[in-house]
């Protein structure tokens, strides 16, 4: 203020600080404070059933890691994340390679493929719940008509098929996302290198492994890591289809946090699981940011 009164001017660094203060305030109020509050809550026995709570130090973490259901939840989360990333990534890459051939109608197929990406996850969950329904689902009807099944299978009601059904639904939802980014990576590969490989006698498979894949490696790795992060925090599709059942067969960390907090009213334990969940997300995010910096 004294500088302003004396006719002085603010430096560029001071102006920069003033400009970022509103953004920092919003970040602190909406993200930083709730995050810190959740971490502190994980050290308490706070419950929505009573206003009083006590500090229990690491008791919640000890109970969570000793809970056999939590180990099962971690395994289920791992299977869901890997399945929902590898499967659509592979299919998206294959579809991107096909669309990259530039045949007539490729642009139309690309647009059609992107349609289910913009459909809300809840709607997709209801759609696939109907497809996999054990009584009137279209999948059982088709299989019975073809003579493959004699009676319908409760796909979402069995522990050995429920998670696979959710992964398939998630794959259908996210395939366009992978296709769009991987197609961009394919189009960044030099056509001269591809033609040179063919002139040297390389077949299509060799050209893909030796020229195309290395040329789009950075894009593919970043897309894969982003897919892992997105699936690790995904909630709406598994919840809509199974709500974590049957017998916790599709209970991921996101569903565990929700049910612990808003069904069991145990906010302390929910915050503990959420903190562990956040640490896992941070690990993947760190790898992603490191890859981004390397690519720059």
C-alpha positions as CSV (number, residue, x, y, z in Angstrom):
1,X,0.0,0.0,0.0
2,X,2.9,2.4,0.8
3,X,4.3,1.8,-2.6
4,X,0.9,2.6,-4.2
5,X,0.6,5.8,-2.2
6,X,4.1,6.8,-3.3
7,X,3.2,6.2,-6.9
8,X,5.1,2.9,-7.1
9,X,3.9,-0.2,-9.0
10,X,3.5,-3.8,-8.0
11,X,6.1,-6.2,-9.4
12,X,5.1,-9.1,-11.7
13,X,5.5,-11.6,-8.9
14,X,3.2,-9.6,-6.6
15,X,0.6,-9.3,-9.3
16,X,0.9,-13.1,-9.9
17,X,0.3,-13.7,-6.2
18,X,-2.8,-11.5,-6.1
19,X,-4.2,-13.3,-9.2
20,X,-3.8,-16.8,-7.7
21,X,-5.2,-16.0,-4.3
22,X,-8.9,-16.4,-5.4
23,X,-8.1,-19.8,-6.9
24,X,-6.2,-20.9,-3.9
25,X,-9.1,-19.9,-1.6
26,X,-11.6,-21.9,-3.7
27,X,-9.2,-24.9,-3.7
28,X,-8.7,-24.7,0.0
29,X,-12.4,-24.4,0.8
30,X,-13.6,-27.1,-1.6
31,X,-10.8,-29.6,-1.8
32,X,-8.0,-29.1,0.7
33,X,-10.1,-28.6,3.9
34,X,-12.5,-31.6,3.3
35,X,-9.5,-33.8,2.5
36,X,-7.6,-32.8,5.7
37,X,-10.8,-33.1,7.7
38,X,-11.4,-36.7,6.3
39,X,-7.8,-37.7,7.3
40,X,-8.3,-36.3,10.8
41,X,-11.7,-38.1,11.0
42,X,-10.0,-41.4,10.3
43,X,-8.4,-41.2,13.7
44,X,-11.7,-40.9,15.5
45,X,-14.7,-43.1,16.2
46,X,-17.1,-40.5,14.7
47,X,-20.6,-41.8,13.8
48,X,-23.6,-40.2,12.3
49,X,-25.7,-41.8,15.0
50,X,-24.2,-39.6,17.8
51,X,-22.7,-36.1,17.8
52,X,-20.0,-37.1,20.3
53,X,-16.7,-38.8,19.3
54,X,-13.3,-39.6,20.6
55,X,-9.8,-39.8,19.2
56,X,-8.8,-43.5,18.7
57,X,-5.4,-42.9,17.1
58,X,-4.6,-45.8,14.7
59,X,-7.4,-48.2,15.9
60,X,-9.4,-47.7,12.8
61,X,-6.5,-48.5,10.5
62,X,-5.7,-51.6,12.6
63,X,-9.3,-52.8,12.4
64,X,-9.5,-52.2,8.7
65,X,-6.4,-54.1,7.8
66,X,-7.4,-57.0,10.1
67,X,-10.8,-57.1,8.5
68,X,-10.9,-60.1,6.0
69,X,-13.6,-58.3,4.1
70,X,-11.3,-55.4,3.4
71,X,-8.7,-57.7,1.9
72,X,-11.4,-59.1,-0.3
73,X,-12.5,-55.6,-1.2
74,X,-8.9,-54.7,-2.3
75,X,-8.7,-57.9,-4.4
76,X,-12.1,-57.1,-6.0
77,X,-11.0,-53.5,-6.7
78,X,-7.8,-54.7,-8.3
79,X,-9.6,-57.2,-10.5
80,X,-12.2,-54.5,-11.5
81,X,-9.5,-51.9,-12.2
82,X,-7.3,-54.3,-14.3
83,X,-10.2,-55.8,-16.2
84,X,-11.9,-52.5,-16.8
85,X,-8.7,-51.0,-18.1
86,X,-7.0,-53.8,-20.1
87,X,-10.1,-55.0,-21.9
88,X,-11.4,-51.7,-23.2
89,X,-7.8,-50.5,-23.9
90,X,-7.2,-53.6,-26.1
91,X,-10.5,-53.4,-27.9
92,X,-10.2,-49.6,-28.3
93,X,-6.7,-50.0,-29.8
94,X,-8.0,-52.6,-32.3
95,X,-11.0,-50.4,-33.2
96,X,-8.7,-47.4,-33.5
97,X,-6.4,-49.3,-35.9
98,X,-9.4,-50.3,-38.0
99,X,-10.8,-46.7,-38.2
100,X,-7.3,-45.4,-39.0
101,X,-7.4,-47.2,-42.3
102,X,-9.4,-44.3,-43.8
103,X,-12.1,-46.4,-45.6
104,X,-15.4,-45.0,-46.6
105,X,-17.7,-44.6,-43.6
106,X,-14.9,-44.5,-41.1
107,X,-15.9,-41.0,-39.9
108,X,-19.5,-42.2,-39.4
109,X,-18.4,-45.2,-37.4
110,X,-16.2,-43.0,-35.3
111,X,-19.2,-40.8,-34.5
112,X,-21.4,-43.7,-33.7
113,X,-18.8,-45.2,-31.4
114,X,-18.6,-42.1,-29.4
115,X,-22.4,-42.1,-28.6
116,X,-22.3,-44.5,-25.7
117,X,-19.4,-42.5,-24.2
118,X,-21.8,-39.5,-23.5
119,X,-24.6,-41.7,-22.0
120,X,-24.7,-41.3,-18.2
121,X,-23.2,-44.1,-16.2
122,X,-26.5,-44.7,-14.3
123,X,-28.4,-45.2,-17.6
124,X,-25.7,-47.6,-18.8
125,X,-25.9,-49.5,-15.5
126,X,-29.7,-50.0,-15.9
127,X,-29.3,-51.0,-19.5
128,X,-26.8,-53.8,-18.7
129,X,-28.7,-54.8,-15.7
130,X,-31.6,-55.5,-18.0
131,X,-29.3,-57.4,-20.5
132,X,-27.9,-59.6,-17.7
133,X,-31.2,-60.1,-15.8
134,X,-31.7,-63.7,-14.9
135,X,-35.5,-63.8,-15.5
136,X,-36.2,-61.5,-18.5
137,X,-32.7,-60.5,-19.7
138,X,-32.0,-60.4,-23.4
139,X,-28.8,-62.4,-23.1
140,X,-30.5,-65.4,-21.6
141,X,-33.2,-65.1,-24.2
142,X,-30.7,-65.2,-27.0
143,X,-28.7,-68.1,-25.5
144,X,-31.9,-70.1,-24.9
145,X,-33.1,-69.5,-28.5
146,X,-29.7,-70.7,-29.8
147,X,-30.0,-73.8,-27.6
148,X,-26.9,-73.0,-25.6
149,X,-28.8,-72.7,-22.3
150,X,-31.9,-74.6,-21.1
151,X,-32.7,-72.2,-18.3
152,X,-31.6,-68.7,-17.7
153,X,-28.6,-67.8,-15.6
154,X,-28.7,-65.1,-12.9
155,X,-25.6,-63.4,-14.2
156,X,-25.7,-60.6,-11.6
157,X,-26.8,-62.9,-8.8
158,X,-23.8,-65.2,-8.9
159,X,-20.5,-64.4,-7.2
160,X,-18.5,-66.0,-10.1
161,X,-20.1,-63.9,-12.9
162,X,-21.3,-60.6,-11.3
163,X,-17.9,-58.9,-11.4
164,X,-17.3,-60.0,-15.0
165,X,-20.7,-58.5,-16.0
166,X,-19.8,-55.2,-14.4
167,X,-16.4,-55.2,-16.2
168,X,-18.2,-55.9,-19.5
169,X,-20.5,-53.0,-18.9
170,X,-17.6,-50.7,-18.0
171,X,-15.8,-51.9,-21.1
172,X,-18.7,-50.9,-23.3
173,X,-18.9,-47.5,-21.6
174,X,-15.2,-46.6,-21.9
175,X,-14.2,-48.2,-25.2
176,X,-15.0,-45.0,-27.2
177,X,-12.8,-43.0,-24.8
178,X,-9.8,-45.3,-25.4
179,X,-10.5,-45.4,-29.1
180,X,-10.5,-41.6,-29.4
181,X,-7.2,-41.0,-27.7
182,X,-5.4,-44.0,-29.2
183,X,-6.6,-43.0,-32.6
184,X,-5.0,-39.6,-32.0
185,X,-1.8,-41.5,-31.1
186,X,-1.9,-43.6,-34.2
187,X,-2.4,-40.5,-36.4
188,X,0.7,-39.0,-34.9
189,X,2.9,-41.8,-36.2
190,X,4.9,-40.9,-39.4
191,X,3.5,-42.5,-42.5
192,X,7.0,-42.4,-44.0
193,X,8.3,-44.7,-41.3
194,X,5.4,-47.1,-42.0
195,X,6.0,-47.1,-45.7
196,X,9.8,-47.5,-45.2
197,X,9.1,-50.6,-43.0
198,X,6.9,-52.1,-45.7
199,X,9.6,-51.4,-48.4
200,X,12.1,-53.2,-46.2
201,X,9.9,-56.3,-46.2
202,X,8.2,-56.0,-42.8
203,X,4.7,-57.4,-42.6
204,X,1.7,-55.7,-40.9
205,X,2.4,-57.4,-37.5
206,X,6.1,-56.5,-37.6
207,X,5.3,-52.9,-38.7
208,X,2.9,-52.5,-35.8
209,X,5.3,-53.8,-33.1
210,X,8.5,-52.2,-34.5
211,X,7.2,-48.9,-35.8
212,X,3.6,-48.0,-34.9
213,X,3.6,-49.0,-31.2
214,X,6.9,-47.3,-30.4
215,X,5.7,-44.2,-32.2
216,X,2.6,-43.9,-30.0
217,X,4.1,-45.3,-26.8
218,X,3.9,-42.1,-24.8
219,X,0.2,-41.7,-25.7
220,X,-0.6,-45.3,-25.0
221,X,1.1,-45.3,-21.6
222,X,-0.6,-42.1,-20.5
223,X,-4.0,-43.3,-21.6
224,X,-3.6,-46.6,-19.8
225,X,-2.5,-44.9,-16.5
226,X,-5.5,-42.4,-16.8
227,X,-7.8,-45.4,-17.3
228,X,-6.4,-47.1,-14.2
229,X,-7.0,-43.9,-12.2
230,X,-10.5,-43.5,-13.5
231,X,-11.5,-47.1,-12.8
232,X,-10.0,-46.9,-9.3
233,X,-12.3,-44.1,-8.3
234,X,-15.3,-45.3,-10.4
235,X,-18.6,-45.8,-8.5
236,X,-21.9,-45.3,-10.4
237,X,-21.8,-48.3,-12.7
238,X,-21.1,-51.1,-10.1
239,X,-23.5,-49.5,-7.7
240,X,-26.3,-49.2,-10.2
241,X,-25.9,-52.8,-11.3
242,X,-25.1,-54.7,-8.1
243,X,-24.7,-52.3,-5.2
244,X,-21.6,-54.3,-4.3
245,X,-23.3,-57.7,-4.2
246,X,-23.8,-60.6,-4.3
247,X,-21.9,-61.4,-1.1
248,X,-19.6,-58.4,-1.7
249,X,-18.4,-59.9,-5.0
250,X,-18.5,-56.5,-6.7
251,X,-17.7,-54.3,-3.7
252,X,-14.9,-52.0,-4.6
253,X,-13.2,-49.3,-2.4
254,X,-15.6,-46.6,-3.7
255,X,-18.6,-48.7,-2.7
256,X,-17.1,-49.7,0.6
257,X,-16.6,-46.0,1.5
258,X,-20.2,-45.2,0.6
259,X,-21.8,-48.2,2.4
260,X,-19.7,-47.7,5.5
261,X,-20.5,-44.0,5.7
262,X,-24.1,-43.8,4.7
263,X,-25.5,-47.3,5.5
264,X,-23.5,-48.2,8.6
265,X,-23.1,-44.6,9.6
266,X,-19.5,-45.2,10.7
267,X,-17.8,-42.1,9.5
268,X,-14.5,-42.8,11.2
269,X,-14.0,-46.1,9.4
270,X,-15.3,-44.7,6.1
271,X,-12.7,-41.9,6.4
272,X,-10.0,-44.6,7.1
273,X,-10.9,-46.6,3.9
274,X,-11.2,-43.3,2.0
275,X,-7.7,-42.3,3.1
276,X,-6.2,-45.6,2.0
277,X,-8.1,-45.2,-1.3
278,X,-6.7,-41.7,-1.7
279,X,-3.1,-43.0,-1.1
280,X,-3.6,-45.6,-3.9
281,X,-4.9,-42.9,-6.2
282,X,-2.0,-40.7,-5.3
283,X,0.5,-43.5,-6.3
284,X,-1.1,-43.8,-9.8
285,X,-1.3,-40.0,-10.1
286,X,2.4,-39.7,-9.3
287,X,3.3,-42.2,-12.0
288,X,1.0,-40.4,-14.5
289,X,2.5,-36.9,-13.7
290,X,6.0,-38.4,-14.0
291,X,5.3,-39.8,-17.4
292,X,3.8,-36.5,-18.5
293,X,7.0,-34.6,-17.4
294,X,9.1,-37.2,-19.2
295,X,7.1,-36.8,-22.4
296,X,7.5,-33.0,-22.2
